[in-house]
């Protein structure tokens, strides 16, 4: 996942395991923005997270992606 897990944990007030992050990614792919009760379904798929925690985790992911795309964070490897 592109999100910095340390930043995500510190900002959201909860920690996310690698397994929860993978479940989160799969749930995002399954439940798109037009899915009724999207956040409830994603929280249920992840397990152990509230709807609010899932929404915040998503907002952090979107912010991190925007920062990466804008060049604020260098890629961890050469991109030639």
mmCIF file of the N, C-alpha and C atoms, coordinates in Angstrom:
data_MODEL
# 
_entry.id   MODEL 
# 
loop_
_atom_site.group_PDB 
_atom_site.id 
_atom_site.type_symbol 
_atom_site.label_atom_id 
_atom_site.label_alt_id 
_atom_site.label_comp_id 
_atom_site.label_asym_id 
_atom_site.label_entity_id 
_atom_site.label_seq_id 
_atom_site.pdbx_PDB_ins_code 
_atom_site.Cartn_x 
_atom_site.Cartn_y 
_atom_site.Cartn_z 
_atom_site.occupancy 
_atom_site.B_iso_or_equiv 
_atom_site.pdbx_formal_charge 
_atom_site.auth_seq_id 
_atom_site.auth_comp_id 
_atom_site.auth_asym_id 
_atom_site.auth_atom_id 
_atom_site.pdbx_PDB_model_num 
ATOM 1   N N  . UNK A 1 1  ? 0.847   -1.170 0.000   1.00 0.00 ? 1  UNK A N  1 
ATOM 2   C CA . UNK A 1 1  ? 0.000   0.000  0.000   1.00 0.00 ? 1  UNK A CA 1 
ATOM 3   C C  . UNK A 1 1  ? 0.889   1.228  0.000   1.00 0.00 ? 1  UNK A C  1 
ATOM 4   N N  . UNK A 1 2  ? 0.517   2.272  -0.698  1.00 0.00 ? 2  UNK A N  1 
ATOM 5   C CA . UNK A 1 2  ? 1.348   3.447  -0.841  1.00 0.00 ? 2  UNK A CA 1 
ATOM 6   C C  . UNK A 1 2  ? 1.375   4.294  0.414   1.00 0.00 ? 2  UNK A C  1 
ATOM 7   N N  . UNK A 1 3  ? 0.398   4.168  1.253   1.00 0.00 ? 3  UNK A N  1 
ATOM 8   C CA . UNK A 1 3  ? 0.323   4.965  2.463   1.00 0.00 ? 3  UNK A CA 1 
ATOM 9   C C  . UNK A 1 3  ? 1.428   4.598  3.427   1.00 0.00 ? 3  UNK A C  1 
ATOM 10  N N  . UNK A 1 4  ? 2.039   5.607  4.026   1.00 0.00 ? 4  UNK A N  1 
ATOM 11  C CA . UNK A 1 4  ? 3.055   5.379  5.041   1.00 0.00 ? 4  UNK A CA 1 
ATOM 12  C C  . UNK A 1 4  ? 2.368   4.895  6.297   1.00 0.00 ? 4  UNK A C  1 
ATOM 13  N N  . UNK A 1 5  ? 2.631   3.658  6.693   1.00 0.00 ? 5  UNK A N  1 
ATOM 14  C CA . UNK A 1 5  ? 1.907   3.073  7.824   1.00 0.00 ? 5  UNK A CA 1 
ATOM 15  C C  . UNK A 1 5  ? 2.190   3.802  9.121   1.00 0.00 ? 5  UNK A C  1 
ATOM 16  N N  . UNK A 1 6  ? 3.402   4.329  9.300   1.00 0.00 ? 6  UNK A N  1 
ATOM 17  C CA . UNK A 1 6  ? 3.704   5.080  10.511  1.00 0.00 ? 6  UNK A CA 1 
ATOM 18  C C  . UNK A 1 6  ? 2.861   6.347  10.560  1.00 0.00 ? 6  UNK A C  1 
ATOM 19  N N  . UNK A 1 7  ? 2.790   7.065  9.444   1.00 0.00 ? 7  UNK A N  1 
ATOM 20  C CA . UNK A 1 7  ? 1.966   8.264  9.387   1.00 0.00 ? 7  UNK A CA 1 
ATOM 21  C C  . UNK A 1 7  ? 0.504   7.916  9.609   1.00 0.00 ? 7  UNK A C  1 
ATOM 22  N N  . UNK A 1 8  ? 0.037   6.869  8.971   1.00 0.00 ? 8  UNK A N  1 
ATOM 23  C CA . UNK A 1 8  ? -1.355  6.460  9.112   1.00 0.00 ? 8  UNK A CA 1 
ATOM 24  C C  . UNK A 1 8  ? -1.685  6.130  10.549  1.00 0.00 ? 8  UNK A C  1 
ATOM 25  N N  . UNK A 1 9  ? -0.819  5.382  11.197  1.00 0.00 ? 9  UNK A N  1 
ATOM 26  C CA . UNK A 1 9  ? -1.068  4.990  12.577  1.00 0.00 ? 9  UNK A CA 1 
ATOM 27  C C  . UNK A 1 9  ? -1.077  6.202  13.486  1.00 0.00 ? 9  UNK A C  1 
ATOM 28  N N  . UNK A 1 10 ? -0.121  7.079  13.303  1.00 0.00 ? 10 UNK A N  1 
ATOM 29  C CA . UNK A 1 10 ? 0.004   8.237  14.171  1.00 0.00 ? 10 UNK A CA 1 
ATOM 30  C C  . UNK A 1 10 ? -1.177  9.183  13.966  1.00 0.00 ? 10 UNK A C  1 
ATOM 31  N N  . UNK A 1 11 ? -1.587  9.391  12.729  1.00 0.00 ? 11 UNK A N  1 
ATOM 32  C CA . UNK A 1 11 ? -2.648  10.337 12.426  1.00 0.00 ? 11 UNK A CA 1 
ATOM 33  C C  . UNK A 1 11 ? -4.029  9.796  12.772  1.00 0.00 ? 11 UNK A C  1 
ATOM 34  N N  . UNK A 1 12 ? -4.254  8.530  12.497  1.00 0.00 ? 12 UNK A N  1 
ATOM 35  C CA . UNK A 1 12 ? -5.589  7.977  12.707  1.00 0.00 ? 12 UNK A CA 1 
ATOM 36  C C  . UNK A 1 12 ? -5.835  7.572  14.147  1.00 0.00 ? 12 UNK A C  1 
ATOM 37  N N  . UNK A 1 13 ? -4.779  7.479  14.956  1.00 0.00 ? 13 UNK A N  1 
ATOM 38  C CA . UNK A 1 13 ? -4.944  7.080  16.340  1.00 0.00 ? 13 UNK A CA 1 
ATOM 39  C C  . UNK A 1 13 ? -5.073  5.585  16.518  1.00 0.00 ? 13 UNK A C  1 
ATOM 40  N N  . UNK A 1 14 ? -4.959  4.820  15.447  1.00 0.00 ? 14 UNK A N  1 
ATOM 41  C CA . UNK A 1 14 ? -5.014  3.365  15.552  1.00 0.00 ? 14 UNK A CA 1 
ATOM 42  C C  . UNK A 1 14 ? -3.969  2.775  14.627  1.00 0.00 ? 14 UNK A C  1 
ATOM 43  N N  . UNK A 1 15 ? -3.508  1.595  14.968  1.00 0.00 ? 15 UNK A N  1 
ATOM 44  C CA . UNK A 1 15 ? -2.524  0.954  14.106  1.00 0.00 ? 15 UNK A CA 1 
ATOM 45  C C  . UNK A 1 15 ? -3.222  -0.052 13.196  1.00 0.00 ? 15 UNK A C  1 
ATOM 46  N N  . UNK A 1 16 ? -2.639  -0.256 12.051  1.00 0.00 ? 16 UNK A N  1 
ATOM 47  C CA . UNK A 1 16 ? -3.169  -1.181 11.052  1.00 0.00 ? 16 UNK A CA 1 
ATOM 48  C C  . UNK A 1 16 ? -2.103  -2.223 10.774  1.00 0.00 ? 16 UNK A C  1 
ATOM 49  N N  . UNK A 1 17 ? -2.471  -3.479 10.854  1.00 0.00 ? 17 UNK A N  1 
ATOM 50  C CA . UNK A 1 17 ? -1.544  -4.556 10.534  1.00 0.00 ? 17 UNK A CA 1 
ATOM 51  C C  . UNK A 1 17 ? -1.435  -4.690 9.023   1.00 0.00 ? 17 UNK A C  1 
ATOM 52  N N  . UNK A 1 18 ? -0.413  -5.404 8.583   1.00 0.00 ? 18 UNK A N  1 
ATOM 53  C CA . UNK A 1 18 ? -0.265  -5.663 7.149   1.00 0.00 ? 18 UNK A CA 1 
ATOM 54  C C  . UNK A 1 18 ? -1.486  -6.419 6.624   1.00 0.00 ? 18 UNK A C  1 
ATOM 55  N N  . UNK A 1 19 ? -1.995  -7.347 7.420   1.00 0.00 ? 19 UNK A N  1 
ATOM 56  C CA . UNK A 1 19 ? -3.178  -8.111 7.007   1.00 0.00 ? 19 UNK A CA 1 
ATOM 57  C C  . UNK A 1 19 ? -4.392  -7.192 6.864   1.00 0.00 ? 19 UNK A C  1 
ATOM 58  N N  . UNK A 1 20 ? -4.588  -6.276 7.820   1.00 0.00 ? 20 UNK A N  1 
ATOM 59  C CA . UNK A 1 20 ? -5.716  -5.343 7.736   1.00 0.00 ? 20 UNK A CA 1 
ATOM 60  C C  . UNK A 1 20 ? -5.576  -4.436 6.521   1.00 0.00 ? 20 UNK A C  1 
ATOM 61  N N  . UNK A 1 21 ? -4.353  -3.983 6.234   1.00 0.00 ? 21 UNK A N  1 
ATOM 62  C CA . UNK A 1 21 ? -4.135  -3.149 5.057   1.00 0.00 ? 21 UNK A CA 1 
ATOM 63  C C  . UNK A 1 21 ? -4.476  -3.910 3.779   1.00 0.00 ? 21 UNK A C  1 
ATOM 64  N N  . UNK A 1 22 ? -4.090  -5.173 3.702   1.00 0.00 ? 22 UNK A N  1 
ATOM 65  C CA . UNK A 1 22 ? -4.395  -5.985 2.521   1.00 0.00 ? 22 UNK A CA 1 
ATOM 66  C C  . UNK A 1 22 ? -5.906  -6.184 2.384   1.00 0.00 ? 22 UNK A C  1 
ATOM 67  N N  . UNK A 1 23 ? -6.581  -6.465 3.502   1.00 0.00 ? 23 UNK A N  1 
ATOM 68  C CA . UNK A 1 23 ? -8.041  -6.612 3.480   1.00 0.00 ? 23 UNK A CA 1 
ATOM 69  C C  . UNK A 1 23 ? -8.710  -5.298 3.075   1.00 0.00 ? 23 UNK A C  1 
ATOM 70  N N  . UNK A 1 24 ? -8.168  -4.180 3.549   1.00 0.00 ? 24 UNK A N  1 
ATOM 71  C CA . UNK A 1 24 ? -8.665  -2.851 3.199   1.00 0.00 ? 24 UNK A CA 1 
ATOM 72  C C  . UNK A 1 24 ? -8.547  -2.631 1.687   1.00 0.00 ? 24 UNK A C  1 
ATOM 73  N N  . UNK A 1 25 ? -7.385  -2.946 1.123   1.00 0.00 ? 25 UNK A N  1 
ATOM 74  C CA . UNK A 1 25 ? -7.176  -2.776 -0.314  1.00 0.00 ? 25 UNK A CA 1 
ATOM 75  C C  . UNK A 1 25 ? -8.152  -3.631 -1.125  1.00 0.00 ? 25 UNK A C  1 
ATOM 76  N N  . UNK A 1 26 ? -8.322  -4.878 -0.715  1.00 0.00 ? 26 UNK A N  1 
ATOM 77  C CA . UNK A 1 26 ? -9.248  -5.769 -1.427  1.00 0.00 ? 26 UNK A CA 1 
ATOM 78  C C  . UNK A 1 26 ? -10.686 -5.267 -1.318  1.00 0.00 ? 26 UNK A C  1 
ATOM 79  N N  . UNK A 1 27 ? -11.057 -4.778 -0.140  1.00 0.00 ? 27 UNK A N  1 
ATOM 80  C CA . UNK A 1 27 ? -12.415 -4.266 0.057   1.00 0.00 ? 27 UNK A CA 1 
ATOM 81  C C  . UNK A 1 27 ? -12.645 -3.003 -0.769  1.00 0.00 ? 27 UNK A C  1 
ATOM 82  N N  . UNK A 1 28 ? -11.631 -2.142 -0.880  1.00 0.00 ? 28 UNK A N  1 
ATOM 83  C CA . UNK A 1 28 ? -11.767 -0.950 -1.724  1.00 0.00 ? 28 UNK A CA 1 
ATOM 84  C C  . UNK A 1 28 ? -12.027 -1.340 -3.173  1.00 0.00 ? 28 UNK A C  1 
ATOM 85  N N  . UNK A 1 29 ? -11.364 -2.385 -3.631  1.00 0.00 ? 29 UNK A N  1 
ATOM 86  C CA . UNK A 1 29 ? -11.569 -2.847 -5.005  1.00 0.00 ? 29 UNK A CA 1 
ATOM 87  C C  . UNK A 1 29 ? -12.960 -3.451 -5.184  1.00 0.00 ? 29 UNK A C  1 
ATOM 88  N N  . UNK A 1 30 ? -13.442 -4.108 -4.163  1.00 0.00 ? 30 UNK A N  1 
ATOM 89  C CA . UNK A 1 30 ? -14.748 -4.769 -4.244  1.00 0.00 ? 30 UNK A CA 1 
ATOM 90  C C  . UNK A 1 30 ? -15.903 -3.782 -4.102  1.00 0.00 ? 30 UNK A C  1 
ATOM 91  N N  . UNK A 1 31 ? -15.789 -2.844 -3.165  1.00 0.00 ? 31 UNK A N  1 
ATOM 92  C CA . UNK A 1 31 ? -16.870 -1.899 -2.875  1.00 0.00 ? 31 UNK A CA 1 
ATOM 93  C C  . UNK A 1 31 ? -16.478 -0.523 -3.400  1.00 0.00 ? 31 UNK A C  1 
ATOM 94  N N  . UNK A 1 32 ? -16.901 -0.194 -4.616  1.00 0.00 ? 32 UNK A N  1 
ATOM 95  C CA . UNK A 1 32 ? -16.543 1.096  -5.195  1.00 0.00 ? 32 UNK A CA 1 
ATOM 96  C C  . UNK A 1 32 ? -17.402 2.216  -4.620  1.00 0.00 ? 32 UNK A C  1 
ATOM 97  N N  . UNK A 1 33 ? -17.161 3.429  -5.104  1.00 0.00 ? 33 UNK A N  1 
ATOM 98  C CA . UNK A 1 33 ? -17.825 4.605  -4.524  1.00 0.00 ? 33 UNK A CA 1 
ATOM 99  C C  . UNK A 1 33 ? -19.340 4.597  -4.680  1.00 0.00 ? 33 UNK A C  1 
ATOM 100 N N  . UNK A 1 34 ? -19.863 3.786  -5.593  1.00 0.00 ? 34 UNK A N  1 
ATOM 101 C CA . UNK A 1 34 ? -21.311 3.726  -5.801  1.00 0.00 ? 34 UNK A CA 1 
ATOM 102 C C  . UNK A 1 34 ? -21.997 2.621  -5.002  1.00 0.00 ? 34 UNK A C  1 
ATOM 103 N N  . UNK A 1 35 ? -21.227 1.864  -4.243  1.00 0.00 ? 35 UNK A N  1 
ATOM 104 C CA . UNK A 1 35 ? -21.791 0.770  -3.451  1.00 0.00 ? 35 UNK A CA 1 
ATOM 105 C C  . UNK A 1 35 ? -22.534 1.322  -2.242  1.00 0.00 ? 35 UNK A C  1 
ATOM 106 N N  . UNK A 1 36 ? -23.797 0.932  -2.058  1.00 0.00 ? 36 UNK A N  1 
ATOM 107 C CA . UNK A 1 36 ? -24.509 1.352  -0.842  1.00 0.00 ? 36 UNK A CA 1 
ATOM 108 C C  . UNK A 1 36 ? -23.781 0.816  0.397   1.00 0.00 ? 36 UNK A C  1 
ATOM 109 N N  . UNK A 1 37 ? -23.734 1.614  1.432   1.00 0.00 ? 37 UNK A N  1 
ATOM 110 C CA . UNK A 1 37 ? -23.069 1.228  2.685   1.00 0.00 ? 37 UNK A CA 1 
ATOM 111 C C  . UNK A 1 37 ? -21.614 0.829  2.469   1.00 0.00 ? 37 UNK A C  1 
ATOM 112 N N  . UNK A 1 38 ? -20.957 1.523  1.548   1.00 0.00 ? 38 UNK A N  1 
ATOM 113 C CA . UNK A 1 38 ? -19.566 1.199  1.209   1.00 0.00 ? 38 UNK A CA 1 
ATOM 114 C C  . UNK A 1 38 ? -18.678 1.107  2.436   1.00 0.00 ? 38 UNK A C  1 
ATOM 115 N N  . UNK A 1 39 ? -18.686 2.122  3.280   1.00 0.00 ? 39 UNK A N  1 
ATOM 116 C CA . UNK A 1 39 ? -17.747 2.174  4.409   1.00 0.00 ? 39 UNK A CA 1 
ATOM 117 C C  . UNK A 1 39 ? -18.077 1.125  5.459   1.00 0.00 ? 39 UNK A C  1 
ATOM 118 N N  . UNK A 1 40 ? -19.340 0.853  5.644   1.00 0.00 ? 40 UNK A N  1 
ATOM 119 C CA . UNK A 1 40 ? -19.739 -0.211 6.567   1.00 0.00 ? 40 UNK A CA 1 
ATOM 120 C C  . UNK A 1 40 ? -19.232 -1.562 6.055   1.00 0.00 ? 40 UNK A C  1 
ATOM 121 N N  . UNK A 1 41 ? -19.392 -1.800 4.757   1.00 0.00 ? 41 UNK A N  1 
ATOM 122 C CA . UNK A 1 41 ? -18.927 -3.051 4.159   1.00 0.00 ? 41 UNK A CA 1 
ATOM 123 C C  . UNK A 1 41 ? -17.411 -3.193 4.259   1.00 0.00 ? 41 UNK A C  1 
ATOM 124 N N  . UNK A 1 42 ? -16.698 -2.106 4.032   1.00 0.00 ? 42 UNK A N  1 
ATOM 125 C CA . UNK A 1 42 ? -15.236 -2.154 4.110   1.00 0.00 ? 42 UNK A CA 1 
ATOM 126 C C  . UNK A 1 42 ? -14.795 -2.397 5.548   1.00 0.00 ? 42 UNK A C  1 
ATOM 127 N N  . UNK A 1 43 ? -15.413 -1.706 6.501   1.00 0.00 ? 43 UNK A N  1 
ATOM 128 C CA . UNK A 1 43 ? -15.066 -1.913 7.912   1.00 0.00 ? 43 UNK A CA 1 
ATOM 129 C C  . UNK A 1 43 ? -15.318 -3.361 8.318   1.00 0.00 ? 43 UNK A C  1 
ATOM 130 N N  . UNK A 1 44 ? -16.412 -3.913 7.857   1.00 0.00 ? 44 UNK A N  1 
ATOM 131 C CA . UNK A 1 44 ? -16.741 -5.309 8.168   1.00 0.00 ? 44 UNK A CA 1 
ATOM 132 C C  . UNK A 1 44 ? -15.713 -6.257 7.548   1.00 0.00 ? 44 UNK A C  1 
ATOM 133 N N  . UNK A 1 45 ? -15.290 -5.968 6.322   1.00 0.00 ? 45 UNK A N  1 
ATOM 134 C CA . UNK A 1 45 ? -14.309 -6.817 5.638   1.00 0.00 ? 45 UNK A CA 1 
ATOM 135 C C  . UNK A 1 45 ? -12.944 -6.767 6.324   1.00 0.00 ? 45 UNK A C  1 
ATOM 136 N N  . UNK A 1 46 ? -12.566 -5.590 6.814   1.00 0.00 ? 46 UNK A N  1 
ATOM 137 C CA . UNK A 1 46 ? -11.273 -5.434 7.486   1.00 0.00 ? 46 UNK A CA 1 
ATOM 138 C C  . UNK A 1 46 ? -11.305 -6.097 8.858   1.00 0.00 ? 46 UNK A C  1 
ATOM 139 N N  . UNK A 1 47 ? -12.373 -5.851 9.592   1.00 0.00 ? 47 UNK A N  1 
ATOM 140 C CA . UNK A 1 47 ? -12.500 -6.408 10.938  1.00 0.00 ? 47 UNK A CA 1 
ATOM 141 C C  . UNK A 1 47 ? -11.716 -5.597 11.961  1.00 0.00 ? 47 UNK A C  1 
ATOM 142 N N  . UNK A 1 48 ? -12.330 -5.344 13.091  1.00 0.00 ? 48 UNK A N  1 
ATOM 143 C CA . UNK A 1 48 ? -11.650 -4.633 14.169  1.00 0.00 ? 48 UNK A CA 1 
ATOM 144 C C  . UNK A 1 48 ? -11.503 -3.140 13.968  1.00 0.00 ? 48 UNK A C  1 
ATOM 145 N N  . UNK A 1 49 ? -12.134 -2.593 12.948  1.00 0.00 ? 49 UNK A N  1 
ATOM 146 C CA . UNK A 1 49 ? -12.068 -1.158 12.665  1.00 0.00 ? 49 UNK A CA 1 
ATOM 147 C C  . UNK A 1 49 ? -13.479 -0.610 12.518  1.00 0.00 ? 49 UNK A C  1 
ATOM 148 N N  . UNK A 1 50 ? -13.658 0.616  13.006  1.00 0.00 ? 50 UNK A N  1 
ATOM 149 C CA . UNK A 1 50 ? -14.958 1.275  12.870  1.00 0.00 ? 50 UNK A CA 1 
ATOM 150 C C  . UNK A 1 50 ? -15.071 1.909  11.485  1.00 0.00 ? 50 UNK A C  1 
ATOM 151 N N  . UNK A 1 51 ? -16.274 2.302  11.136  1.00 0.00 ? 51 UNK A N  1 
ATOM 152 C CA . UNK A 1 51 ? -16.499 3.005  9.876   1.00 0.00 ? 51 UNK A CA 1 
ATOM 153 C C  . UNK A 1 51 ? -15.659 4.282  9.848   1.00 0.00 ? 51 UNK A C  1 
ATOM 154 N N  . UNK A 1 52 ? -15.597 4.986  10.966  1.00 0.00 ? 52 UNK A N  1 
ATOM 155 C CA . UNK A 1 52 ? -14.824 6.231  11.035  1.00 0.00 ? 52 UNK A CA 1 
ATOM 156 C C  . UNK A 1 52 ? -13.336 5.970  10.811  1.00 0.00 ? 52 UNK A C  1 
ATOM 157 N N  . UNK A 1 53 ? -12.806 4.901  11.408  1.00 0.00 ? 53 UNK A N  1 
ATOM 158 C CA . UNK A 1 53 ? -11.390 4.567  11.220  1.00 0.00 ? 53 UNK A CA 1 
ATOM 159 C C  . UNK A 1 53 ? -11.095 4.215  9.768   1.00 0.00 ? 53 UNK A C  1 
ATOM 160 N N  . UNK A 1 54 ? -12.003 3.507  9.134   1.00 0.00 ? 54 UNK A N  1 
ATOM 161 C CA . UNK A 1 54 ? -11.826 3.119  7.736   1.00 0.00 ? 54 UNK A CA 1 
ATOM 162 C C  . UNK A 1 54 ? -11.858 4.354  6.841   1.00 0.00 ? 54 UNK A C  1 
ATOM 163 N N  . UNK A 1 55 ? -12.793 5.258  7.085   1.00 0.00 ? 55 UNK A N  1 
ATOM 164 C CA . UNK A 1 55 ? -12.867 6.489  6.289   1.00 0.00 ? 55 UNK A CA 1 
ATOM 165 C C  . UNK A 1 55 ? -11.594 7.313  6.451   1.00 0.00 ? 55 UNK A C  1 
ATOM 166 N N  . UNK A 1 56 ? -11.111 7.448  7.676   1.00 0.00 ? 56 UNK A N  1 
ATOM 167 C CA . UNK A 1 56 ? -9.894  8.217  7.925   1.00 0.00 ? 56 UNK A CA 1 
ATOM 168 C C  . UNK A 1 56 ? -8.698  7.559  7.245   1.00 0.00 ? 56 UNK A C  1 
ATOM 169 N N  . UNK A 1 57 ? -8.621  6.248  7.308   1.00 0.00 ? 57 UNK A N  1 
ATOM 170 C CA . UNK A 1 57 ? -7.525  5.521  6.659   1.00 0.00 ? 57 UNK A CA 1 
ATOM 171 C C  . UNK A 1 57 ? -7.551  5.783  5.152   1.00 0.00 ? 57 UNK A C  1 
ATOM 172 N N  . UNK A 1 58 ? -8.738  5.809  4.567   1.00 0.00 ? 58 UNK A N  1 
ATOM 173 C CA . UNK A 1 58 ? -8.889  6.093  3.143   1.00 0.00 ? 58 UNK A CA 1 
ATOM 174 C C  . UNK A 1 58 ? -8.452  7.531  2.825   1.00 0.00 ? 58 UNK A C  1 
ATOM 175 N N  . UNK A 1 59 ? -8.867  8.481  3.652   1.00 0.00 ? 59 UNK A N  1 
ATOM 176 C CA . UNK A 1 59 ? -8.482  9.879  3.438   1.00 0.00 ? 59 UNK A CA 1 
ATOM 177 C C  . UNK A 1 59 ? -6.968  10.042 3.498   1.00 0.00 ? 59 UNK A C  1 
ATOM 178 N N  . UNK A 1 60 ? -6.326  9.346  4.422   1.00 0.00 ? 60 UNK A N  1 
ATOM 179 C CA . UNK A 1 60 ? -4.867  9.394  4.532   1.00 0.00 ? 60 UNK A CA 1 
ATOM 180 C C  . UNK A 1 60 ? -4.229  8.792  3.282   1.00 0.00 ? 60 UNK A C  1 
ATOM 181 N N  . UNK A 1 61 ? -4.771  7.689  2.807   1.00 0.00 ? 61 UNK A N  1 
ATOM 182 C CA . UNK A 1 61 ? -4.268  7.052  1.588   1.00 0.00 ? 61 UNK A CA 1 
ATOM 183 C C  . UNK A 1 61 ? -4.368  8.005  0.401   1.00 0.00 ? 61 UNK A C  1 
ATOM 184 N N  . UNK A 1 62 ? -5.509  8.639  0.238   1.00 0.00 ? 62 UNK A N  1 
ATOM 185 C CA . UNK A 1 62 ? -5.704  9.582  -0.870  1.00 0.00 ? 62 UNK A CA 1 
ATOM 186 C C  . UNK A 1 62 ? -4.718  10.743 -0.763  1.00 0.00 ? 62 UNK A C  1 
ATOM 187 N N  . UNK A 1 63 ? -4.546  11.272 0.441   1.00 0.00 ? 63 UNK A N  1 
ATOM 188 C CA . UNK A 1 63 ? -3.595  12.378 0.639   1.00 0.00 ? 63 UNK A CA 1 
ATOM 189 C C  . UNK A 1 63 ? -2.172  11.933 0.306   1.00 0.00 ? 63 UNK A C  1 
ATOM 190 N N  . UNK A 1 64 ? -1.784  10.747 0.771   1.00 0.00 ? 64 UNK A N  1 
ATOM 191 C CA . UNK A 1 64 ? -0.446  10.236 0.479   1.00 0.00 ? 64 UNK A CA 1 
ATOM 192 C C  . UNK A 1 64 ? -0.235  10.066 -1.024  1.00 0.00 ? 64 UNK A C  1 
ATOM 193 N N  . UNK A 1 65 ? -1.232  9.540  -1.716  1.00 0.00 ? 65 UNK A N  1 
ATOM 194 C CA . UNK A 1 65 ? -1.117  9.363  -3.168  1.00 0.00 ? 65 UNK A CA 1 
ATOM 195 C C  . UNK A 1 65 ? -0.967  10.702 -3.882  1.00 0.00 ? 65 UNK A C  1 
ATOM 196 N N  . UNK A 1 66 ? -1.728  11.694 -3.456  1.00 0.00 ? 66 UNK A N  1 
ATOM 197 C CA . UNK A 1 66 ? -1.613  13.029 -4.057  1.00 0.00 ? 66 UNK A CA 1 
ATOM 198 C C  . UNK A 1 66 ? -0.222  13.603 -3.820  1.00 0.00 ? 66 UNK A C  1 
ATOM 199 N N  . UNK A 1 67 ? 0.309   13.417 -2.610  1.00 0.00 ? 67 UNK A N  1 
ATOM 200 C CA . UNK A 1 67 ? 1.652   13.906 -2.298  1.00 0.00 ? 67 UNK A CA 1 
ATOM 201 C C  . UNK A 1 67 ? 2.706   13.210 -3.155  1.00 0.00 ? 67 UNK A C  1 
ATOM 202 N N  . UNK A 1 68 ? 2.573   11.908 -3.338  1.00 0.00 ? 68 UNK A N  1 
ATOM 203 C CA . UNK A 1 68 ? 3.515   11.156 -4.168  1.00 0.00 ? 68 UNK A CA 1 
ATOM 204 C C  . UNK A 1 68 ? 3.429   11.628 -5.612  1.00 0.00 ? 68 UNK A C  1 
ATOM 205 N N  . UNK A 1 69 ? 2.216   11.758 -6.136  1.00 0.00 ? 69 UNK A N  1 
ATOM 206 C CA . UNK A 1 69 ? 2.030   12.178 -7.524  1.00 0.00 ? 69 UNK A CA 1 
ATOM 207 C C  . UNK A 1 69 ? 2.509   13.600 -7.768  1.00 0.00 ? 69 UNK A C  1 
ATOM 208 N N  . UNK A 1 70 ? 2.454   14.452 -6.756  1.00 0.00 ? 70 UNK A N  1 
ATOM 209 C CA . UNK A 1 70 ? 2.896   15.834 -6.909  1.00 0.00 ? 70 UNK A CA 1 
ATOM 210 C C  . UNK A 1 70 ? 4.409   15.974 -6.785  1.00 0.00 ? 70 UNK A C  1 
ATOM 211 N N  . UNK A 1 71 ? 5.091   14.887 -6.416  1.00 0.00 ? 71 UNK A N  1 
ATOM 212 C CA . UNK A 1 71 ? 6.542   14.931 -6.283  1.00 0.00 ? 71 UNK A CA 1 
ATOM 213 C C  . UNK A 1 71 ? 7.028   15.298 -4.895  1.00 0.00 ? 71 UNK A C  1 
ATOM 214 N N  . UNK A 1 72 ? 6.131   15.422 -3.941  1.00 0.00 ? 72 UNK A N  1 
ATOM 215 C CA . UNK A 1 72 ? 6.541   15.767 -2.577  1.00 0.00 ? 72 UNK A CA 1 
ATOM 216 C C  . UNK A 1 72 ? 7.383   14.678 -1.928  1.00 0.00 ? 72 UNK A C  1 
ATOM 217 N N  . UNK A 1 73 ? 7.114   13.426 -2.301  1.00 0.00 ? 73 UNK A N  1 
ATOM 218 C CA . UNK A 1 73 ? 7.872   12.304 -1.755  1.00 0.00 ? 73 UNK A CA 1 
ATOM 219 C C  . UNK A 1 73 ? 8.585   11.616 -2.899  1.00 0.00 ? 73 UNK A C  1 
ATOM 220 N N  . UNK A 1 74 ? 9.897   11.443 -2.778  1.00 0.00 ? 74 UNK A N  1 
ATOM 221 C CA . UNK A 1 74 ? 10.616  10.751 -3.854  1.00 0.00 ? 74 UNK A CA 1 
ATOM 222 C C  . UNK A 1 74 ? 10.278  9.263  -3.856  1.00 0.00 ? 74 UNK A C  1 
ATOM 223 N N  . UNK A 1 75 ? 10.352  8.679  -5.027  1.00 0.00 ? 75 UNK A N  1 
ATOM 224 C CA . UNK A 1 75 ? 10.169  7.234  -5.121  1.00 0.00 ? 75 UNK A CA 1 
ATOM 225 C C  . UNK A 1 75 ? 11.340  6.565  -4.413  1.00 0.00 ? 75 UNK A C  1 
ATOM 226 N N  . UNK A 1 76 ? 11.132  5.407  -3.832  1.00 0.00 ? 76 UNK A N  1 
ATOM 227 C CA . UNK A 1 76 ? 12.216  4.739  -3.106  1.00 0.00 ? 76 UNK A CA 1 
ATOM 228 C C  . UNK A 1 76 ? 13.232  4.069  -4.029  1.00 0.00 ? 76 UNK A C  1 
ATOM 229 N N  . UNK A 1 77 ? 13.061  4.219  -5.331  1.00 0.00 ? 77 UNK A N  1 
ATOM 230 C CA . UNK A 1 77 ? 13.964  3.589  -6.286  1.00 0.00 ? 77 UNK A CA 1 
ATOM 231 C C  . UNK A 1 77 ? 14.025  4.461  -7.539  1.00 0.00 ? 77 UNK A C  1 
ATOM 232 N N  . UNK A 1 78 ? 15.099  4.332  -8.329  1.00 0.00 ? 78 UNK A N  1 
ATOM 233 C CA . UNK A 1 78 ? 15.188  5.102  -9.578  1.00 0.00 ? 78 UNK A CA 1 
ATOM 234 C C  . UNK A 1 78 ? 14.061  4.726  -10.534 1.00 0.00 ? 78 UNK A C  1 
ATOM 235 N N  . UNK A 1 79 ? 13.553  5.709  -11.268 1.00 0.00 ? 79 UNK A N  1 
ATOM 236 C CA . UNK A 1 79 ? 12.419  5.473  -12.169 1.00 0.00 ? 79 UNK A CA 1 
ATOM 237 C C  . UNK A 1 79 ? 12.790  5.673  -13.638 1.00 0.00 ? 79 UNK A C  1 
ATOM 238 N N  . UNK A 1 80 ? 14.029  5.307  -14.044 1.00 0.00 ? 80 UNK A N  1 
ATOM 239 C CA . UNK A 1 80 ? 14.413  5.508  -15.436 1.00 0.00 ? 80 UNK A CA 1 
ATOM 240 C C  . UNK A 1 80 ? 13.891  4.427  -16.296 1.00 0.00 ? 80 UNK A C  1 
# 
